[in-house]
């Protein structure tokens, strides 16, 4: 290999592995960016998507199995497999307890500003594992009623919970608490 080619090759390698001046921001080491990222959807689009998820969840709750609403089906229908359903409810309660600990107890009562990964490193992986297990258990419990439609039904209800959670009281009032 000639020395000119080697020099160009090494310059190419240096350029490929050099970091931009703001690489610390991406790693969480620097100041937060002042503008929204380019891939962030517009607020109107995000609002429309959230409303569609909520409308789909309301539809699923109201129409249930087309004879009774969802809560009547969940608690009184004999086709539901009760043991997996009750284990799924237990998993949902565990996830609610983890969320309450992280989002309400640590942030609003103890007023810690540390990251969750530092305070409770096992909380997020535990909540993920318990959530996936609950999804599987609810799928098994509700399969006799809706069959394959159980999966989109549960996913729609999960997405509705995700899009409504920022508007629940601990987060809806978070800015007013922090400004005091």
Beta strands, then each sheet from edge to edge (+ up, - down):
end
